[in-house]
Amino acid sequence: MGALDLPLREQVQATRQAALRLALLPTEIKNTALEAIAAAVETRTDEILAANAKDLAAASDMLAKGALTAAAYARLKLTPDKIGTMAAGVRDVMKLTDPVGQVQWSRELDEGLILHRKTAPLGVLGIIFESRPDAVTQISSLALKTGNGVVLKGGKEAVNSCRMLVEVIHAALESRGIPTAAVSLLTTREETRALLALDDLVDLVIPRGSNAFVRYVQDNTKIPVLGHADGICHLYVDRTADIDKAISLTVDSKVDYPAACNALETLLVHEEIAADFLPRAVAALQAKQVEVRGCDRARALAEMSAAGEIDWATEYGDLVLAVKLVDSLDEAIAHIEQYGSRHTEAIVAEDGATAEQFMNAVDAAGVFHNASTRFSDGFRYGFGAEVGISTQKLPPRGPVGMEGLVTYKYLLEGDGHIVASYSGPNARRFTHRELPF
């Protein structure tokens, strides 16, 4: 009986046992396994696409019935290029420095009593995601490199794709003598609910999906949750902006991949530049089939439908963009503070002081100057891949790569030292001397 055929608790226990072995693997073995996964993904592209085609056929019916959004369908679809990117992402993780077993600092507490802080894996990760089968290789490669076991739960719309990708990963792991239970897959909604109850076996849950989905996970588990519920990203076009640059950044932020959580949802435009910028920007957006919705002042300058209060608070995940004119930088910042999700915010400005004020004042995991919001991504940041994006204040924040999947422990080496020696009239004194490491 394979790990995927076991009852849920036994399956997760097997993943935990595999994680204990992973934590001890040398970097070379982990990297060899990652190369095997990347090569297998490339070699079995046709099988992966065939499995994805089954999911897409069923998803088309769901889309027609309104049971699946266009954004979710876009995330579900795999192409040869996407599969190539998946393999490249695995290899990028392989090239990164192993974060496990790194001594962060060493300190002499007293003669012969030495304290080290050393990085260690978290243990078992539970990753629950909707659509997005490419997340399987991203997450598995990061988990393997960081010595963590992982339990994956994809959406029902991606079940065939996920099964095939896990099959490919298992074959690669088995070829390198690594227990296949290190990467485990769940396929039913009932298993999701049961997984959230396993706080004695799972160390971290990372949900990736809609606002409602993430909030459901946060509200139904005692396991620590890393993630974000919304991706309402803004681009503020300042009165000092270069118009051509602003148009290019607007289109890229909205159109490059509108289903992504780092896609632009609301465009804020300083009223002094609006008459020159908006007509050209709206034309460029509409040429890309973007539905533009604007406030009354914006509609007076360019052809667009009306935006209401709900639009400022909406993550469309589609080719829809809300536009609002503002009278000042302060008003733009205030709007972002009220409606933003602390994901990614950007400013287009040629004035450095204005840009600096915006970047210092805006509270978000990513704040960009003259750059597309779409750069908010673990792969583009050089993390190799990401397990998700966190908008929490406590670290890790923003795209979460390997550094978010390790913790640390304190290792103390002594020679019969006892605490009683450090109290009383003849007490020893701590030296607390920093040591090289």
C-alpha angles and dihedrals in degrees: 000000000000124000091255090058095056126101110268100260092047090047093053091043088055089052090051091052090049089050090057088058093044090055090063099045117115118241093251093060093047091049092049089054092049091053089050090053093048092049092047092051090054095044094049098043093124092053091048092050091048091054090046090051089060090053092047092052091055091041091055089062091047090050092051091051093048092247092118129039124233088242092056090048090052091051090049097055117096124198133182088259092052091049090050089052090050091055091045090052091054090051091048089056089049090057095052122099113268106252095198122097095014115150105227096187143341127212134184107225091182137335106306093004108103127176123200129184110212133179120246138175120269093231116231124015123200110205117187117184141165121230108328102109089179086073088074094072094036093054097038093052093049092046092049094048091050094046095247129136115228135208110200125200115183126185119274089248090065100040098117093046092048093048092051094047092049089048089054092048093048092053090051093048093047090052088059097045095252117138110257090217086077085084113042130179132210121194110183136069090233089059090053092057091046092049091055088059094056097089089145092062107028120067102189136012121206116189120196117189145061127354092254092047095052092046090051090056093046091051097046108050142060089208115104109263125211117192149076132264100203138033104195102156126184135203115200116202106204125208088252094055124127101242098215090049091047093052092049092049093046094052094044094047091051105031107034092080111343093183092063121101090235094057119117115262104168128033116203116197129190108238092231093064098032098093092056098036108037102059091051094042094048091049090051091049095046089050085062091050094256116155106223120205119188146180118256093267092050092049089055089062103041141014111269141125123264122276122210135193091277092061093063089057098043130104100203100184085197143075094295125111131186119214128199131177117222130192098219149005089260091056091051091051091047091051091051091048090053101042107018123106095214090248109112130336129178142191130204109208139137093203108090096203091054092049092048092050091051094047093049096044102044115088109215140118089248127028116179136191118208092343134109118261086231090078088077094102137113094232092050091046089057096253091125090235139341137239092208145308123273123204093184120120095231117075138300091057130171120006107006117218130158096314089065092054099059131070129184139239134203116242116197122194118193142156105231094311115167129195092230089070089068098059135062133044095307096041121158116239126232114241096199091194119170113235131202115256 
